[in-house]
Amino acid sequence: MKKKVTYFSYDGILEPLGNSQVLNYMIALSNVYEITIFTFEKKSDLCNKSRLNYINSICDLNGIIWKKATFKQGLFIRNLNTLIYIFFIFINLKTVSKLCHSRSFIPAFTSYLLSFVKNDFKYIYDMRGYWIEEKVDVAKISSNSLVYKFLSRLDQLIISRSSHIVTLSDVSKKFIAEKNNYDLANITTIYTCTDLDKFTINKSSKNNEFCFGYVGTTIGWYMFDETLDFISIALEKIPNSIFKIVTRDNKNELLKRIEMKKIDLKRVFITSSDFESIQKEYDEIDISVFFIRQSFSKTASMPTKFGEFLSSGIPCITNSRIGDMGDIILKNASCGFVVEDFSSNEYNKIIDQLVSNTFSVDQTFCRNVAHKYFSLEKGSKMYNSIYNHLLNEKK
């Protein structure tokens, strides 16, 4: 008989991120465990009946029980979403197993509360970065405020009662252990892994244009204006080059930002895609460009798109001090470039290497790097090892 594992996610599996970083892992582990997933889905995603039915069928096929609450929109009600999520789980308490995998702060806080009311309960705190520090970095809270001190103390309490911690970078492991007096042996780095079966090298249908690509949101942590500065120089220096943007962001707003940079709109193509169709978009991209705002919180992160690009044989032009991403590129130079400062001089150096063919795109090498660091199979085996250890260990 399979042992039971429950997964708490604040992200919905109808969204690309939740699909990639929650559902894919659980499908891979469903052969070994009886899995129940609790998610928070946006109403707009739930209204897409064809996709909803598709995800339901995947869960049914793999014996995964999917319990979903609806994320509430609106300025006032949004602030109640945390309470709604916690209440949703508590009213389904009977279906929560004795081992819970909690993805990020709010699900981990829910597990922390459950640890006081559920006998022999263990939980994994899958941190997905420094959630509280991210709030400081985006100026939602002040590091001097009572809210920050309260949340930081709560985070320490969540960590203290967790049976295992998963983080997104080796850089953050030592910091977490030292700050919280936590056993380093109970902290595992698992990157945002990629199902290599869903991403392939396929550039046979391309024409002679060299395509720079950008995938994902252009707001928040992503430095899209700096990306456009790079693209402006690149399109000028490489005559047969184009820029493709794959995003769910507002197209009209994007076009305004691009026009402000005086980029020829005839060489820019904007589209959107769901997770299942993203490979078609990757097939047209030669090299990706994305920059992320540097901060302390980002030393514990790893962008999902990085592994997906490499899996598709696409090198990346990105910046340093984002988890282990820069180190991976520097150790494997043929998979991209690391920008240290966002300047025209730095951009020109990279673009000149592309123009002179000093750097050649090695798709197979990129794919091999993805297999080494971001394989879903490898990540699933690591989670399986953690689950197996905790389920067989006496509390």
Secondary structure, 3 states (H helix, E strand, C coil): CCEEEEEEECCCCCCHHHHHHHHHHHHHHCCCEEEEEEEEEEHHHHCCHHHHHHHHHHHHHCCCEEEEEEECCCHHHHCCHHHHHHHHHHCCHHHCCCEEEEECHHHHHHHHHHCCCCCCCEEEEECCCCHHHHHHHCCCCCCCCHHHHHHHHHHHHHHHHCCEEEECCHHHHHHHHHHHCCCHHHEEECCCCECCCCCCCCCCCCCCCEEEEEECCCCCCECHHHHHHHHHHHHHHCCCEEEEEECCCCHHHHHHHHHHCCCCHHHEEEECCCHHHHHHHHCCCCEEECCECCCCHHHHCCCHHHHHHHHCCCCEEEECCCCCHHHHHHHCHHHEEEECCCCHHHHHHHHHHHHCCCCCCCHHHHHHHHHHHHEHHHHHHHHHHHHHHHHHCCC
